[in-house]
């Protein structure tokens, strides 16, 4: 089950996605939504129907194996986009959505919907706002968290930890705390 919380209808939400790549067939691997105070509302790993591009994996450190391990660390299952779609729509429809590189994130959400033959008309009801302001803070905190999780991964398995996903909501909380 997701970590969905009841949120006021007029409150903006902050979105972050990690993806299989940047092309027209690429899809969401992880979607995280926080409220305006940085509290986690939704965090889910997604099983894509396409391969994860090497460049994308080098950027966010996710592979199919590590994706599965990361989901187990957060007690989440890896879901298909179709499985989480109803909850995504109910959370985002009609809201103000803020994201770093919002055009890219919304594009990837549309790609995932199209890949699973799901409607995207609801996205037109959202107000999409860019948060590029937080790049430096997000990058720094993300690298720190990735290092911590790599150490945990090495303790939990016999495999060398070359890559591991980090929960996107943590950088969102940090970035939002810097502007409140």
N, C-alpha and C positions, 0 to 999 in steps of 0.2 A: 504494500500500500504506500502511496506517496505521503509526503510530509506536508500535505495541504493544510493551511490554516484559514480561518475565517478572516477576511480582510474587507475593510470599508470600500464601498463601490467607487468612491472618488479618488482613492489613493493610487498613485502610479506604482508600477511594478518595474523591477530591473531584471533584464533577461541576459543570459549568456549561453551560447552554444559552442560546442566543439564538434568538428565535422570530419567527414572522410576526405575532404579536399575542397577545392574552390570552384569546380566546374558545374555545368548544368545538370549533371546526373548525380552529383555528390549529395550526401545526406547528413542529418544530425546524428552524432554519436552520444552526446550528453547535452541535456537541456536543464538549466538551473534558473529558477525564478525566486527572487527575494522581494520582500515588500519595501516600502520607502525608507524603512529604518534599518534595512540590511538583514532582517530576520528571514530565514529560509522558509519558503512557501512550498517549493517543489524542486526535487532534484532526481533525475532519472537517467540511467544509461540506456541507450537505444541500440538495438541490433540492426545494422544497416543491411540493405539488400545488395550493396556494392562493396568492393574492396576498399580498404583504407589506403589512400595514396601515401607513398613513402615521405613526400614532403610534408604532408599533414601530420603524419606520425612523428616526424622529426620535430615539428613545431609543438604539438601538445603532448607528445610522449604516450600515445595510446595505440595499442595493437588489439586484435581480437582477444588474445590471451590475457593481456593486461586489463582490458576492458572488463572481462569476466571477473578477474581478481579484484579490481577496484570496486565493482558493484558488490562483491561479497564483503568487502571491508565496510561499506556503508549500509550493509544489510538491505540492499536493493537487488532486485533481479534485473537482468538485462531484458528489456521489453522491446517489442516491435513498435514502430511509430503508430501503427493502427491501434495497438492496445492503449497507448497513452493519449491518443488524439482527443477523445472526448473531454478528458480532464484539462488538456492544454487549451482547448477552445473555451471551456467554461471559465478558466482562469484569466485568459487574455482578451477575450471578445469584448469590444467596446471600451477598453481601457487605454490609458496612456502607458506606453511601453518604452522604457529607456534601455539602451544597450550601447556598448562600445562597438562601433562599426555597425550600427543598426541596419543599414541597407544590406549588409552581408548576412546578418543573423536572420532577418526577415526573408531574404532570398533562400537561405538554406531551409527554413521552415516550409516555405512553398515547395521547394524541391522534394522534401520528405513527404509532404502531402501528396504531391503528384506521383511519386514513386509507388505509393500505396493507394492511389486512386481516391483520394479524399478531397473534399471541398476546401477551397481557400478563400471563398467570398467573405468569411467572417473577418479576415485580416484587414479588409477595407474599413471595418468599424473601429479599428485601433488607431490611436495617434502615436506614431513612431518618432522617438527623439534620440539623437545621438549623444553619447557620453564620452567622447574622445578625451575629455579633460582628465580622465583617470588612468591613462595609459601607463605612465611611469610607476605609479603606485601599484597598479594591477600586475605589471610585469615583475616588479621586485617581490611582492608578496607571493606571487605564483611560483617563482623560482625557489623561494625559501620553503614553501609548502611541499613542492615536488621533492626537494632534498630530504625533508623529514619522512615523506612517504616511501621513498626509495629505501631508506634505512629500515623502516618497518617491514617492507616487502622482503628484504634480505634476511631479516630475522625469522619471518614466517615461512620461507621456502628455501629450498636448496639451490635455487637458481640465482645467478647474478642479476642484480636489479639494474638493467640498463634504462628501462622506461617504466613509468607508472603514471596513471592519471591522477590529478588532484581535483577535489571538489571545487567547481567554479564558484559556488556561493561564498567561499571564504574570501576570495579577492573582492567580491562584490561588497561584502560586509565591511572590509577594510576601506575600500574606495569610498563608500558612502559615509563611513565614520569620519573621513577626512573633510567632508564638505558640510556636515551637519553642525 
